[in-house]
Amino acid sequence: MVGEHDTAIALGSGDVPVLGTPRVIALCEAATLDALRGRIAAGSTTVGLSVQIDHVRPTPVGERVTAEAHLDRVEGRRLIFSVTAKDERGLVAAGKVTRVMIEVERFMEKTR
């Protein structure tokens, strides 16, 4: 459900009180994680590499938005998803999200 905290104004991405593009991107990335849930070995996960989203229609506060992800292909460690976000009136956004398989401990070592 789109709330005031989800708007372009609240997220600093615009001047209108509609669903902000950063929230659309977050919803689509969350859908990719949901699509992978239970399918990744312990000690591994995925991280975002790239997001290409077209936010094609505004969604007002109070309307429900759902995001879906479909794994299109695997290229080595890269997982390429098609994503869509829809509200009660139809398509809100569509695009691609690429995630990369990583070993958590090895990845976190790079932050130290």
N, C-alpha and C positions, 0 to 999 in steps of 0.2 A: 504494500500500500504506500503510495507516494505521500510523504509527509513534508512539512515545511523544511525539515533538515535535509531533504533530498533535492531541493530546488537549486537552480543555477545560481540564484542569489546567495543562498546559504553556503554553497560550495565554492563560491568565488569564481565561477566560470561564465557568468552572464548577469544580466540585469532584469530578467523576467522570472516570475514565480511558477516555473514549470520544472519538470524532471530535468536535472542537470546531466550533461554528458558524462562527467566523471562517475556519477552513480550508475549510469547505463553500462559503462565499461566495467565497473565493479560487479554488477549483476551478471554480466556475460562471463567474466572470469570465474565467478562463483559457480556458474553452470558447468564450466569445464572441470572444475574440481569435483562437482557432484557426479559428473559422467565417469570420473576415474575412481571414485570411492570404492575401496575394497579390491582394487585391481592392481595395486602397487605394492611391491615387496616391502616388508618391514625395514626401516633404516633408509628408505628411499622416498622421494617425493618429486613434485614438479615445481618449476618456477616459471614465471612469465618471461617471455622473450620479446614478443611483439604483439601489438593489438592494432587492428585496422577496422574501425567501426564507422559506418555511416549512420548518423542519428537523423532520421528522415522526417519525424513528425513529433510535435510537442505532446506531452502528457501532463494534465493538470494535477494539482494536489488533490488527494482523495481517490484517485483511480489506481487500480491494481495493475502491476506490471509483472510479467513472468519472462524469464530468459531460458533458452534452451541451447544446448551445445551438442554437436554431432562430430565425432572423430572422423575426419576425412581420410587422413593418411599418417603413417609413421615414417619418418626419414631418420634412421639411426636413433638418436636420443630425442629428436624433435617430434612433437605431437602437434599436428595441425588440425584445428577445429573450425567448423562453420558455426557461427552463433547468430541467434536472433533474439530480439526482445519484442514483446507484444503487450498491448494493453487491451481494454475491452472493445476498442474501435479498430484494432488491427496492428499492422507492423509499425514498430517504433524505431527499430535499429536492426542492422544486419552487418555482418563482417566476418573477419577471421581472427582467431587468437592462436598464437603459437606458444607452446610450453616446452620446457626441456626437462628430461629426467635427470635427477641428480642424486648422489649419495649425501644425506644430510650432514654427517660428520665432516666429510671431506669438503663440502661446500662451506660449512661454518668456519673451517680452518682458514679460509681465505679472508674472513672478516677480522681475524686476529692480527 
